Amino acid sequence: MEKAKKIVFLCKRNIVRSYFAEVVFSALYPDFEFDSAGVISFDPKQDLSWRSNFLSNWGFTDPVREPKLFESMQHELSEGDIIVLLDSELPALLSSYISQNPKVLVLSPFDQLPEWAHTFDPVDMGASEIKLSVSRVIFTAHKLLWSILNLPASNETAIFWESVESFHKEIKDFCNKEVAKGNNILFLDPISSDYISSASFKLNLFRSDHVRPLISTDPAIWMPEYEHPFTEKLLLSKAWSVNMVDDANTHPLKVISGPLRDGTRYLTLPLLIGSSIRNYEICKSTARDLKPTPL
């Protein structure tokens, strides 16, 4: 039997980014072996108990282990294993290992994905920055590992806007154009009907308690009746992950991920929506930031 690939997430200290990636992906894709490590020693006096509550709120169980160094486990990697780099400084720090182990596949988002998707080190930052950092990790890791995880192609596309302002300005025209093309549109977070009201399309409301609605083949807009208090947890659950990976033969569907920024503050929900969908598009104002990706 062919050896299963080991997928190792690496960041600086293995406290947030790589640690959370290991926990989340291990839960979502139990058929694969995941691990994580850092390249810099952490302070053993540092309190890491907050991670359990954070993970619990998103529906995951904390394995409660201390950070570990890549140096202590790099010998375990062999041909066909995969390293996912989650920090822009790692390619230089690991250049010697990478050159000496060409049969270990090394993936990095920094030359493949737009800048807004790049992960950052949330050391000494607050809870909102940690949530954003982890959301970026989940998004970029899904995009880098999509084919490796054997996730299928899909006719679903996540749509991103640069800001709240551009989203509100363009959403009605976008909906009109897409419905006219024969596409369904799915909002996973409700917005005011003032922004999308039109006689050109039908609006269907649904409850988002369990799984997403069964989308009809007649072009329409689908939106939750109300804002679910655990939308992030739903999007990161196995059930939603399976449901968001649509069959390739279904009717084209545009999933509204919404704005990436509210003023200068980046938002987490669009990234979590986009993480479950292979394809994504950047609306007009950010098209220049998107680099070709081998997805």
Salt bridges, closest charged atoms under 4 A:
GLU22 OE1 - ARG65 NH2 2.69
GLU33 OE2 - LYS6 NZ 3.62
ASP35 OD1 - LYS68 NZ 2.69
GLU76 OE1 - LYS6 NZ 3.24
GLU79 OE1 - LYS103 NZ 3.96
ASP81 OD1 - LYS3 NZ 2.81
ASP87 OD2 - ARG17 NH2 2.80
GLU89 OE2 - LYS12 NZ 3.14
ASP121 OD2 - ARG13 NH1 2.58
ASP121 OD2 - ARG17 NH2 3.94
GLU156 OE2 - ARG212 NH1 2.14
GLU162 OE2 - ARG261 NH2 3.34
GLU178 OE2 - LYS181 NZ 3.40
ASP209 OD1 - ARG207 NE 3.28
GLU232 OE1 - LYS131 NZ 3.47
ASP246 OD1 - ARG212 NH2 3.15
ASP262 OD2 - ARG265 NH2 3.61
GLU281 OE2 - LYS254 NZ 3.42
